[in-house]
């Protein structure tokens, strides 16, 4: 019988490959509980890393063969290893720079706000503008805006702006200097609502989406580029300390993108950034198209696992923390939110036809469109628009249009999201911080699908966890808190502060699912599920070691989880100081 030379040669090649010594690892972590977050959520003992990639995952014995004389070995002593955590929604530069001028105290009451205003008036002197930013009324014990009169008494000789999200409360001097009085009218056709006394027609001081009319003049000292770079590096180091190795930067301005690029090019970037470029949806559609196409033409749109300009961000409605989210039903007259119109449903900033054009342009140019969409009315508009785009032949399953926030939803919208491939980045800590106020405002029935994680998982919608970090460095002191373990815990117990029972406990998820929110699900949201989000051979070696077993420890211990080590691409970028 003749044996072909080709067959013999092929057999020899296979034999040589099978007998070849395995590639030697640069780093081996052994004797741990490695939570891979793969499809089966399998648990391993050890992991080997070569360069910036995971070489192998398995038992101590199987990984040992990858050890060489130059391999760094780490004995985990039973500790848990997770994929590097991902925060799907932050505002990194603004957060880092917030306290550059002066430290801002925590404000939990109206009196705290007024005391801060008085202190700033004394420090700045008469006539200088005072800004109180992102102190949400849902988180003040009185659960309301400070009134115009209260701000007047605190700083009678200074214009004061209490800004919270897209809405604000102004004192009399700030209104006067801005030209907002009984006769003021919006003439530019863009969203803006001035709340007025129903008897006199005078402005109450509450403005919704009217920031362009406020004649605010900053008194803060100006940072240099070096200052900005240093502050952002400080923030990213703190992200690393709580296990965050990747972020979605939720509304990136051009100068912020340039700052990220400089950090990347100098090798000082310690988080991987997926950037959503800022788009002004109030501009003419021709300008919007030009803006989106400039993102697509940017060198930063080419895939780079450290910095990728892959998204476009617009604002579809207002906020639930401020009283302007666009709802399917009226908000109702409310002392909390200073709403006097019983038919008021919130504010929709983009009409459906224009949103359709924007989404279609973005997806056709390889950009994921994400829209700040808080109310169930806004979510419905976004999802229906995605359906229309999909029917026009632009695949939403491939484009993954993303709802940012999506706090209030409906079962109908959720089912449609699953069918269309619409994804969502959501902020669990809002439930913990604001749930009591929202329950008081809307009641049980209207909050049935508030942050409905259980339903989303059951229906097959890919949802990720984020913080919407806006201000301050520090994972628990920040606005909003960016500690991912606090976020995981919130989805497990749904126990808001100031409430004596869980908030729709039927929407709780499992520990495995909570971990997926901040790992593989977020990787999918950011089009990188094949690159990161789980511990599997070939993926980026973004790993963290934590001090407790998140799958078995008492549930209320989860927020206190400490990160012992953080690796980015196999490099140790954080190690908890020994005590």
C-alpha positions as CSV (number, residue, x, y, z in Angstrom):
1,X,0.0,0.0,0.0
2,X,1.3,3.4,-0.9
3,X,1.2,6.2,1.6
4,X,1.3,9.7,0.0
5,X,4.1,12.0,0.8
6,X,1.6,14.7,1.6
7,X,-0.1,12.6,4.3
8,X,3.3,11.6,5.9
9,X,4.3,15.3,5.9
10,X,1.0,16.4,7.4
11,X,1.3,13.7,10.1
12,X,4.8,14.8,10.9
13,X,3.7,18.4,11.3
14,X,0.9,17.5,13.6
15,X,3.2,15.4,15.7
16,X,5.8,18.1,16.0
17,X,3.1,20.6,17.0
18,X,1.6,18.2,19.6
19,X,5.1,17.5,21.0
20,X,6.3,21.1,21.0
21,X,6.8,22.7,24.4
22,X,4.0,25.0,25.4
23,X,4.6,28.8,25.1
24,X,6.1,30.2,28.3
25,X,4.0,32.7,30.2
26,X,5.2,36.1,31.5
27,X,2.8,35.8,34.5
28,X,1.0,33.0,36.2
29,X,-1.7,33.4,38.8
30,X,-2.4,30.1,40.7
31,X,-4.3,28.6,43.6
32,X,-7.3,31.0,43.3
33,X,-11.0,31.1,42.3
34,X,-10.9,32.4,38.7
35,X,-14.3,33.5,37.7
36,X,-14.0,33.4,33.9
37,X,-17.4,34.9,33.0
38,X,-17.4,32.8,29.9
39,X,-20.6,31.5,28.4
40,X,-21.0,28.9,31.1
41,X,-19.7,31.1,33.9
42,X,-17.1,28.4,34.6
43,X,-14.6,28.6,37.5
44,X,-10.9,27.8,37.2
45,X,-7.9,27.8,39.6
46,X,-5.3,29.5,37.6
47,X,-4.5,31.7,34.6
48,X,-1.4,32.3,32.5
49,X,-0.6,35.5,30.7
50,X,1.7,36.2,27.8
51,X,2.3,39.8,26.8
52,X,-1.0,41.6,27.0
53,X,-3.1,38.5,26.4
54,X,-4.4,35.5,28.3
55,X,-2.5,32.5,27.3
56,X,-4.4,29.7,29.2
57,X,-7.0,29.2,31.9
58,X,-7.4,26.0,33.9
59,X,-6.3,24.0,37.0
60,X,-3.0,24.6,38.8
61,X,-1.6,21.5,37.1
62,X,-2.5,22.5,33.6
63,X,-1.2,26.0,34.0
64,X,2.1,24.9,35.5
65,X,3.3,23.7,32.2
66,X,3.4,27.3,31.0
67,X,5.8,28.3,33.7
68,X,9.4,29.1,32.6
69,X,12.5,30.5,34.4
70,X,11.4,34.1,33.6
71,X,7.8,33.7,34.5
72,X,6.4,35.8,37.4
73,X,4.4,33.7,39.8
74,X,1.6,34.9,42.0
75,X,0.0,32.6,44.6
76,X,-3.6,33.8,45.0
77,X,-4.0,31.9,48.3
78,X,-7.6,31.2,47.4
79,X,-8.6,34.7,46.4
80,X,-11.1,35.5,43.7
81,X,-10.0,36.7,40.3
82,X,-12.5,38.5,38.0
83,X,-12.2,40.1,34.5
84,X,-11.3,43.8,34.7
85,X,-14.5,45.7,35.5
86,X,-16.0,48.1,32.9
87,X,-18.1,51.2,33.7
88,X,-20.3,51.8,30.7
89,X,-21.0,55.5,31.4
90,X,-18.8,58.2,32.9
91,X,-17.8,61.8,32.3
92,X,-14.2,61.4,33.1
93,X,-12.6,64.8,32.5
94,X,-15.4,66.9,34.1
95,X,-15.4,64.6,37.1
96,X,-11.6,64.9,37.5
97,X,-11.6,68.7,37.2
98,X,-14.6,69.4,39.4
99,X,-12.7,70.1,42.6
100,X,-9.7,71.7,41.0
101,X,-10.7,75.1,42.2
102,X,-11.8,74.2,45.7
103,X,-13.2,71.2,47.6
104,X,-17.0,71.0,47.6
105,X,-18.7,69.6,50.7
106,X,-21.3,66.9,50.6
107,X,-24.8,68.5,50.7
108,X,-27.6,66.4,52.1
109,X,-30.1,69.2,53.2
110,X,-31.3,72.5,51.9
111,X,-29.5,74.1,54.8
112,X,-26.2,72.5,53.6
113,X,-26.8,74.1,50.2
114,X,-27.5,77.5,51.7
115,X,-24.5,77.3,54.0
116,X,-22.3,76.5,51.0
117,X,-23.8,79.5,49.0
118,X,-23.1,81.8,52.0
119,X,-19.5,80.6,52.2
120,X,-18.9,81.1,48.5
121,X,-20.4,84.6,48.7
122,X,-18.0,85.5,51.5
123,X,-15.1,84.0,49.7
124,X,-15.9,85.6,46.3
125,X,-17.3,89.0,47.3
126,X,-20.4,90.8,46.0
127,X,-21.5,90.5,42.4
128,X,-19.6,87.2,41.6
129,X,-21.6,84.3,40.3
130,X,-22.1,81.3,42.6
131,X,-22.7,77.9,41.0
132,X,-24.0,74.8,42.9
133,X,-23.7,71.9,40.5
134,X,-25.3,68.5,40.5
135,X,-26.8,68.4,44.0
136,X,-29.9,66.4,43.1
137,X,-33.1,67.3,44.8
138,X,-34.0,63.6,45.1
139,X,-31.0,63.2,47.4
140,X,-31.8,66.2,49.7
141,X,-33.7,65.2,52.8
142,X,-36.3,67.8,52.0
143,X,-36.7,66.4,48.5
144,X,-37.2,69.7,46.8
145,X,-35.4,72.6,45.1
146,X,-34.1,75.5,47.2
147,X,-36.4,78.3,46.4
148,X,-35.5,81.6,44.8
149,X,-36.2,83.4,48.1
150,X,-34.0,81.0,50.1
151,X,-31.1,81.6,47.6
152,X,-31.8,85.4,47.8
153,X,-31.4,85.3,51.6
154,X,-28.2,83.2,51.5
155,X,-26.5,85.6,48.9
156,X,-28.5,88.7,48.3
157,X,-25.7,90.4,46.5
158,X,-24.6,87.5,44.3
159,X,-26.3,85.8,41.4
160,X,-26.8,82.1,42.3
161,X,-27.4,79.1,40.1
162,X,-28.4,75.8,41.7
163,X,-27.9,73.6,38.6
164,X,-28.9,69.9,38.7
165,X,-28.7,68.0,35.4
166,X,-30.4,70.1,32.6
167,X,-32.5,72.0,35.1
168,X,-31.8,74.8,37.6
169,X,-33.1,77.0,40.4
170,X,-32.0,80.7,40.2
171,X,-32.1,83.5,42.7
172,X,-33.6,86.8,41.8
173,X,-30.3,88.5,40.8
174,X,-29.4,85.6,38.5
175,X,-32.8,85.8,36.8
176,X,-32.4,89.6,36.5
177,X,-28.9,89.5,35.0
178,X,-30.1,86.8,32.6
179,X,-33.1,88.8,31.4
180,X,-35.6,86.2,32.6
181,X,-38.7,87.9,33.8
182,X,-42.5,87.9,33.5
183,X,-42.2,88.9,29.8
184,X,-39.4,86.5,28.8
185,X,-40.3,84.2,25.9
186,X,-38.3,81.5,24.2
187,X,-37.9,82.5,20.5
188,X,-35.1,80.2,19.2
189,X,-37.4,77.1,18.8
190,X,-35.2,75.0,21.1
191,X,-36.3,73.3,24.3
192,X,-36.6,75.6,27.4
193,X,-39.3,75.7,30.0
194,X,-39.6,78.5,32.6
195,X,-41.7,77.6,35.6
196,X,-44.0,80.4,36.6
197,X,-46.2,81.3,39.5
198,X,-49.7,80.3,38.3
199,X,-51.2,83.5,39.9
200,X,-48.7,86.2,38.9
201,X,-46.9,84.7,35.9
202,X,-43.6,85.6,37.5
203,X,-40.7,83.1,37.1
204,X,-40.4,80.9,40.2
205,X,-36.7,80.5,39.5
206,X,-37.0,76.9,38.2
207,X,-35.7,76.6,34.6
208,X,-35.7,73.4,32.6
209,X,-33.2,73.0,29.7
210,X,-32.6,76.8,29.7
211,X,-28.9,76.9,30.4
212,X,-28.1,78.8,27.2
213,X,-30.0,81.8,28.6
214,X,-28.3,82.0,32.0
215,X,-25.5,84.6,31.8
216,X,-23.3,82.7,34.2
217,X,-19.6,83.9,34.5
218,X,-17.2,81.4,36.0
219,X,-15.0,82.6,38.9
220,X,-13.0,79.3,39.0
221,X,-9.2,79.4,38.4
222,X,-8.3,78.2,35.0
223,X,-6.4,74.9,34.8
224,X,-3.4,74.4,32.5
225,X,-3.2,71.4,30.1
226,X,-0.7,69.9,32.6
227,X,-3.3,70.3,35.4
228,X,-5.9,68.6,33.4
229,X,-3.6,65.7,32.5
230,X,-2.6,65.2,36.1
231,X,-6.1,65.3,37.4
232,X,-7.4,62.8,34.9
233,X,-4.5,60.5,35.7
234,X,-5.4,60.8,39.4
235,X,-9.0,59.8,38.6
236,X,-8.0,56.8,36.4
237,X,-5.7,55.6,39.2
238,X,-8.7,55.7,41.5
239,X,-10.8,53.8,38.9
240,X,-8.0,51.2,38.9
241,X,-8.2,50.9,42.7
242,X,-11.8,49.7,42.5
243,X,-11.1,47.3,39.7
244,X,-12.2,49.5,36.7
245,X,-10.0,48.9,33.6
246,X,-12.3,50.1,30.9
247,X,-14.9,52.9,30.6
248,X,-17.4,54.3,28.2
249,X,-16.9,58.1,28.2
250,X,-20.4,59.2,27.8
251,X,-20.3,62.6,26.0
252,X,-16.7,63.3,24.9
253,X,-15.9,66.8,23.7
254,X,-13.1,67.3,21.2
255,X,-10.6,68.7,23.7
256,X,-11.3,65.8,26.0
257,X,-10.6,63.3,23.2
258,X,-7.3,65.1,22.6
259,X,-6.4,64.8,26.2
260,X,-7.1,61.0,26.1
261,X,-5.0,60.7,23.0
262,X,-2.0,62.4,24.7
263,X,-2.2,60.1,27.6
264,X,-2.4,57.1,25.3
265,X,0.5,58.2,23.2
266,X,2.7,58.8,26.3
267,X,1.8,55.4,27.7
268,X,0.1,57.0,30.7
269,X,-3.5,55.7,30.0
270,X,-4.5,53.2,32.6
271,X,-8.1,52.6,31.5
272,X,-9.3,51.6,28.1
273,X,-11.7,54.2,26.7
274,X,-14.6,53.8,24.3
275,X,-15.6,57.4,23.5
276,X,-19.0,58.7,22.5
277,X,-18.4,62.0,20.7
278,X,-20.7,64.8,21.6
279,X,-23.4,65.8,19.1
280,X,-25.6,68.8,19.5
281,X,-28.9,67.4,18.4
282,X,-30.4,71.0,18.3
283,X,-28.2,71.9,15.4
284,X,-29.5,71.6,11.8
285,X,-29.3,68.1,10.5
286,X,-26.7,69.1,7.9
287,X,-24.3,70.1,10.8
288,X,-25.1,66.9,12.7
289,X,-24.3,64.8,9.7
290,X,-21.0,66.6,9.2
291,X,-20.2,66.1,12.9
292,X,-20.9,62.4,12.8
293,X,-18.9,61.9,9.5
294,X,-16.0,63.7,11.2
295,X,-16.0,61.1,13.9
296,X,-16.0,58.3,11.2
297,X,-13.1,60.0,9.4
298,X,-11.0,60.5,12.5
299,X,-7.9,58.3,13.0
300,X,-9.3,57.5,16.5
301,X,-12.2,55.7,14.8
302,X,-9.8,53.0,13.8
303,X,-9.9,50.2,16.4
304,X,-7.4,50.6,19.2
305,X,-8.0,48.7,22.4
306,X,-6.8,51.7,24.5
307,X,-8.8,54.5,22.8
308,X,-11.6,54.1,20.3
309,X,-14.0,56.8,19.0
310,X,-16.9,54.5,18.2
311,X,-20.0,56.3,19.4
312,X,-22.1,59.4,19.1
313,X,-24.1,60.9,22.0
314,X,-27.3,63.0,22.0
315,X,-29.8,64.0,24.7
316,X,-33.4,62.9,24.0
317,X,-35.1,64.0,27.2
318,X,-34.5,65.6,30.6
319,X,-33.8,64.0,34.0
320,X,-35.7,62.0,36.6
321,X,-33.6,63.6,39.3
322,X,-34.8,67.0,38.2
323,X,-38.4,66.6,37.0
324,X,-37.9,66.8,33.2
325,X,-37.7,63.1,32.0
326,X,-40.2,62.5,29.2
327,X,-42.9,60.2,30.5
328,X,-45.8,58.4,28.8
329,X,-48.2,59.8,31.4
330,X,-48.1,63.2,33.2
331,X,-45.7,63.6,36.1
332,X,-48.5,65.1,38.2
333,X,-48.5,68.2,40.3
334,X,-45.4,67.9,42.6
335,X,-43.9,69.9,45.4
336,X,-40.7,67.7,45.0
337,X,-40.1,68.8,41.4
338,X,-41.9,72.2,41.5
339,X,-44.4,71.0,38.9
340,X,-47.7,72.9,38.8
341,X,-49.1,71.8,35.4
342,X,-51.1,68.6,35.8
343,X,-50.6,67.7,32.1
344,X,-46.8,68.1,32.1
345,X,-45.1,65.0,30.8
346,X,-41.5,66.2,30.9
347,X,-39.4,67.4,28.0
348,X,-38.6,65.7,24.7
349,X,-35.5,67.4,23.1
350,X,-35.5,65.6,19.7
351,X,-38.6,64.9,17.7
352,X,-38.9,61.4,16.2
353,X,-38.3,62.3,12.6
354,X,-35.0,64.1,13.4
355,X,-33.9,61.3,15.7
356,X,-34.5,58.8,12.9
357,X,-32.2,60.8,10.6
358,X,-29.5,61.1,13.3
359,X,-29.7,57.4,14.2
360,X,-29.6,56.3,10.5
361,X,-26.6,58.6,9.7
362,X,-24.7,57.3,12.8
363,X,-25.2,53.6,12.1
364,X,-24.5,54.0,8.3
365,X,-21.2,55.6,9.3
366,X,-20.1,52.9,11.7
367,X,-21.0,54.9,14.9
368,X,-23.1,53.5,17.7
369,X,-25.8,56.1,18.6
370,X,-26.5,56.5,22.3
371,X,-29.2,58.8,23.6
372,X,-29.7,60.0,27.2
373,X,-33.2,58.6,27.5
374,X,-34.6,58.5,31.1
375,X,-38.4,58.5,30.9
376,X,-40.6,55.7,29.5
377,X,-41.8,58.1,26.9
378,X,-38.3,58.8,25.7
379,X,-37.4,55.1,25.8
380,X,-40.4,54.4,23.6
381,X,-39.4,57.1,21.1
382,X,-35.9,55.7,20.9
383,X,-36.9,52.1,20.5
384,X,-39.6,52.9,17.9
385,X,-37.0,55.0,16.0
386,X,-34.6,52.0,16.0
387,X,-37.4,49.9,14.6
388,X,-38.0,52.4,11.8
389,X,-34.3,52.5,11.0
390,X,-34.1,48.7,11.0
391,X,-37.1,48.6,8.6
392,X,-35.2,51.0,6.3
393,X,-32.5,48.4,5.9
394,X,-29.9,49.6,8.4
395,X,-29.3,46.7,10.8
396,X,-29.8,47.6,14.5
397,X,-28.6,44.2,15.6
398,X,-25.2,45.1,14.0
399,X,-25.3,48.8,15.0
400,X,-26.4,48.2,18.6
401,X,-28.1,51.6,19.3
402,X,-27.8,52.2,23.0
403,X,-30.2,53.7,25.6
404,X,-28.3,55.6,28.2
405,X,-30.0,55.4,31.6
406,X,-33.4,54.0,30.4
407,X,-34.7,54.2,34.0
408,X,-38.4,53.9,33.2
409,X,-39.4,51.2,30.7
410,X,-42.4,49.2,29.6
411,X,-42.6,45.5,28.9
412,X,-43.6,46.3,25.3
413,X,-40.4,48.4,24.8
414,X,-38.2,45.7,26.4
415,X,-39.5,43.0,24.0
416,X,-38.9,45.3,21.1
417,X,-35.4,46.1,22.4
418,X,-34.6,42.3,22.4
419,X,-35.9,41.8,18.9
420,X,-34.0,44.8,17.5
421,X,-30.7,44.4,19.3
422,X,-31.1,47.7,21.2
423,X,-28.8,47.7,24.2
424,X,-28.9,49.7,27.4
425,X,-26.3,51.2,29.8
426,X,-27.9,51.7,33.2
427,X,-26.9,53.1,36.6
428,X,-27.9,50.9,39.5
429,X,-26.8,53.3,42.2
430,X,-29.6,55.7,41.1
431,X,-32.0,53.1,42.4
432,X,-30.2,53.0,45.7
433,X,-29.9,56.8,46.1
434,X,-33.2,58.0,44.5
435,X,-35.7,55.1,44.8
436,X,-37.5,56.5,47.8
437,X,-38.2,59.8,46.2
438,X,-39.3,58.2,42.9
439,X,-41.7,55.8,44.8
440,X,-43.2,58.8,46.6
441,X,-43.7,60.6,43.3
442,X,-44.9,57.8,41.0
443,X,-46.1,54.9,43.2
444,X,-45.9,51.2,42.9
445,X,-47.6,50.7,39.5
446,X,-45.6,53.4,37.5
447,X,-42.3,52.1,38.9
448,X,-43.0,48.5,38.0
449,X,-40.4,48.6,35.2
450,X,-38.0,51.1,36.9
451,X,-34.5,49.7,36.2
452,X,-36.1,46.2,35.4
453,X,-32.9,44.1,35.4
454,X,-34.7,40.8,35.9
455,X,-37.1,41.4,33.0
456,X,-34.2,42.6,30.8
457,X,-32.1,39.5,31.4
458,X,-35.2,37.2,31.0
459,X,-36.1,38.8,27.7
460,X,-32.6,38.7,26.3
461,X,-31.7,42.4,26.3
462,X,-28.0,43.1,26.8
463,X,-27.8,45.6,29.6
464,X,-24.6,46.9,31.2
465,X,-23.8,48.6,34.5
466,X,-22.4,52.1,34.8
467,X,-22.3,55.0,37.2
468,X,-22.8,58.3,35.2
469,X,-19.9,59.6,37.3
470,X,-20.1,63.4,37.1
471,X,-18.1,64.9,39.9
472,X,-15.3,64.3,42.4
473,X,-12.6,61.7,42.8
474,X,-13.5,58.9,45.2
475,X,-15.7,55.9,44.5
476,X,-18.1,56.5,47.4
477,X,-17.9,60.3,47.7
478,X,-18.4,61.0,44.0
479,X,-21.5,62.1,42.2
480,X,-22.6,59.6,41.1
481,X,-20.8,56.9,43.1
482,X,-18.7,54.8,40.7
483,X,-17.9,51.9,43.1
484,X,-18.9,48.9,41.0
485,X,-19.4,46.6,43.9
486,X,-22.0,49.0,45.3
487,X,-23.7,48.8,41.9
488,X,-23.7,45.0,41.9
489,X,-25.1,44.9,45.5
490,X,-27.9,47.3,44.4
491,X,-29.1,45.0,41.7
492,X,-29.1,42.1,44.1
493,X,-31.2,43.6,46.9
494,X,-32.9,46.7,45.4
495,X,-32.9,48.4,48.8
496,X,-33.0,52.2,48.5
497,X,-31.9,54.4,51.4
498,X,-34.9,55.9,53.3
499,X,-37.1,52.9,52.4
500,X,-38.0,50.1,54.8
501,X,-38.6,47.5,52.0
502,X,-37.0,46.6,48.7
503,X,-38.0,48.5,45.6
504,X,-39.8,45.9,43.4
505,X,-37.8,42.9,44.6
506,X,-39.2,40.9,41.7
507,X,-36.6,42.7,39.5
508,X,-33.6,41.4,41.5
509,X,-31.0,39.5,39.6
510,X,-28.4,36.8,40.6
511,X,-24.8,37.3,41.6
512,X,-23.6,35.9,38.4
513,X,-25.8,38.3,36.4
514,X,-24.6,41.2,38.5
515,X,-21.0,40.4,37.7
516,X,-21.9,40.1,34.0
517,X,-23.3,43.6,34.1
518,X,-19.8,45.0,34.8
519,X,-17.8,42.6,32.6
520,X,-19.0,40.7,29.5
521,X,-22.2,42.7,29.1
522,X,-20.5,46.0,29.1
523,X,-17.9,44.6,26.7
524,X,-20.7,43.7,24.3
525,X,-22.2,47.2,24.7
526,X,-18.8,48.6,23.6
527,X,-18.4,46.2,20.7
528,X,-15.5,44.4,22.4
529,X,-16.9,41.1,23.7
530,X,-14.3,39.2,21.7
531,X,-11.5,41.2,23.2
532,X,-12.4,41.5,26.9
533,X,-15.1,41.1,29.5
534,X,-14.2,37.5,30.3
535,X,-11.1,35.5,31.2
536,X,-10.5,33.3,28.1
537,X,-7.4,32.4,26.0
538,X,-6.6,35.1,23.5
539,X,-8.5,37.9,25.2
540,X,-6.8,40.9,26.8
541,X,-5.3,40.2,30.2
542,X,-7.4,42.7,32.2
543,X,-7.8,41.0,35.6
544,X,-8.5,42.0,39.2
545,X,-8.0,40.1,42.5
546,X,-10.5,40.8,45.2
547,X,-10.5,40.2,48.9
548,X,-13.7,38.1,49.2
549,X,-15.8,35.6,47.3
550,X,-18.6,37.6,45.7
551,X,-20.5,34.5,44.9
552,X,-20.8,33.2,48.5
553,X,-20.0,36.1,51.0
554,X,-22.9,37.7,52.9
555,X,-24.7,39.9,50.3
556,X,-24.5,43.0,52.4
557,X,-20.7,42.6,52.5
558,X,-20.4,43.1,48.8
559,X,-20.2,46.9,48.8
560,X,-17.1,46.7,51.1
561,X,-15.2,44.6,48.6
562,X,-11.6,45.6,48.3
563,X,-9.5,45.2,45.2
564,X,-6.1,43.7,46.0
565,X,-4.6,43.9,42.5
566,X,-5.5,45.2,39.1
567,X,-3.8,44.2,35.9
568,X,-4.2,45.9,32.6
569,X,-3.0,43.9,29.6
570,X,-1.0,41.7,32.0
571,X,0.7,44.7,33.7
572,X,0.2,45.4,37.4
573,X,-1.3,48.9,37.6
574,X,-2.7,48.8,41.1
575,X,-1.8,47.0,44.3
576,X,-3.6,47.6,47.6
577,X,-1.1,49.0,50.1
578,X,-0.3,46.6,53.0
579,X,-1.7,47.7,56.3
